[in-house]
Amino acid sequence: MRRLLPGTGPVDPADLPEIYAYPPSPGRPVVRVNFVSSLDGAVSVDGVSGGLGSAADKAVFGTLRRLADVILVGAGTARAEGYRGARKPTIGTDAPPPIAVVTGSASLDPGTGLFTDTSTPTLVLTTTDAPADRRAALREAGGEVVELPDLTPASLLGELERRGLRRVLCEGGPGLHGDLVRAGAVDELCLTLAPLVVAGDAGRIASGPAAAPPEGFALASALEEDGTLLLRYSRTP
Ligand SMILES: NC(=O)c1ccc[n+]([C@@H]2O[C@H](COP(=O)([O-])OP(=O)(O)OC[C@H]3O[C@@H](n4cnc5c(N)ncnc54)[C@H](OP(=O)(O)O)[C@@H]3O)[C@@H](O)[C@H]2O)c1
């Protein structure tokens, strides 16, 4: 892996935590979003992102997890990608970050790795509009089910802040990312550009109504390995 910006030169995987360190806390949760996309903007191949990955993407993906207090993810992604608990502890702690799943329906299988294969209880962020029996089943399975007044970015991030989870890593998907973009809640976008063109009808990294006006981001760092670009953008003030 090599660094293209800022500066140039080889990058050792051990350098990644420093390269991707969160900015100093502005007194509220900092939201970092991570996606991998093909050159033509697809976020999945056959419905999952795995076909776009590479060793470099995996190294950055793992590093971002180890820097986060919490991994925020939409239920669509958790279902499609078969999520389970994070494995490695957050750097500086002895526990992996919890996965926090956003779901209006609470339609998650209590038998999945989110509940059966995790050392840190999964947070289920939902509302009382979700069927009570599903919420009860997820609690029974070991999930920490949190009923919020609504699932707007302000409510979601307010709950994470209340729990002291300020370094937020959102792993998508496009639906949740779109909500965060429209709320102006994305501080950083880590985008891996895979050297692949896939065509088809896979979605983009953000979906739903357009943000108006579009959000501006500045390129903060760029790494490269075997044609894969690992880009980190920060929202411009
Ligand atoms: N390339 C990548 O890096 C990457 C990353 C992530 C995902 N993906 C791909 O993206 C696809 C999934 O896309 P998606 O748009 O379905 O993903 P998503 O944003 O993870 O899921 C959308 C679902 O999450 C819940 N949700 C999210 N935000 C919500 C909110 N503010 N309020 C209420 N519910 C909310 C809803 O679930 P309920 O239906 O339970 O209410 C909604 O149907 C998969 O193919 C996955 O592989 C790719």
The ligand as a Gaussian input file, in Angstrom:
#p B3LYP/6-31G(d) Opt

LIG

0 1
 N      -20.477000      -1.492000      -0.637000
 C      -20.652000      -1.213000       0.626000
 O      -19.738000      -0.686000       1.270000
 C      -21.987000      -1.478000       1.267000
 C      -22.197000      -1.063000       2.587000
 C      -23.441000      -1.305000       3.153000
 C      -24.437000      -1.915000       2.420000
 N      -24.202000      -2.293000       1.147000
 C      -25.242000      -2.948000       0.360000
 O      -26.425000      -2.169000       0.406000
 C      -27.548000      -3.037000       0.310000
 C      -28.557000      -2.699000       1.401000
 O      -29.080000      -1.425000       1.132000
 P      -30.210000      -0.766000       2.037000
 O      -30.492000       0.590000       1.516000
 O      -31.316000      -1.735000       2.237000
 O      -29.416000      -0.639000       3.376000
 P      -29.687000      -0.049000       4.807000
 O      -29.656000       1.430000       4.824000
 O      -28.697000      -0.775000       5.632000
 O      -31.123000      -0.591000       5.215000
 C      -32.324000       0.081000       5.037000
 C      -33.217000      -0.445000       6.133000
 O      -32.655000      -0.097000       7.383000
 C      -33.655000       0.398000       8.251000
 N      -33.413000       1.833000       8.374000
 C      -32.302000       2.491000       8.001000
 N      -32.411000       3.793000       8.336000
 C      -33.605000       3.931000       8.891000
 C      -34.283000       5.039000       9.460000
 N      -33.708000       6.254000       9.511000
 N      -35.519000       4.843000       9.948000
 C      -36.086000       3.624000       9.921000
 N      -35.480000       2.534000       9.421000
 C      -34.253000       2.692000       8.920000
 C      -34.957000       0.015000       7.608000
 O      -35.121000      -1.330000       8.040000
 P      -36.459000      -2.058000       8.414000
 O      -36.967000      -2.540000       7.102000
 O      -36.057000      -3.152000       9.329000
 O      -37.371000      -1.072000       9.061000
 C      -34.630000       0.094000       6.136000
 O      -35.489000      -0.715000       5.359000
 C      -27.032000      -4.451000       0.391000
 O      -26.972000      -4.980000      -0.902000
 C      -25.640000      -4.284000       0.932000
 O      -24.769000      -5.304000       0.498000
 C      -22.991000      -2.092000       0.554000

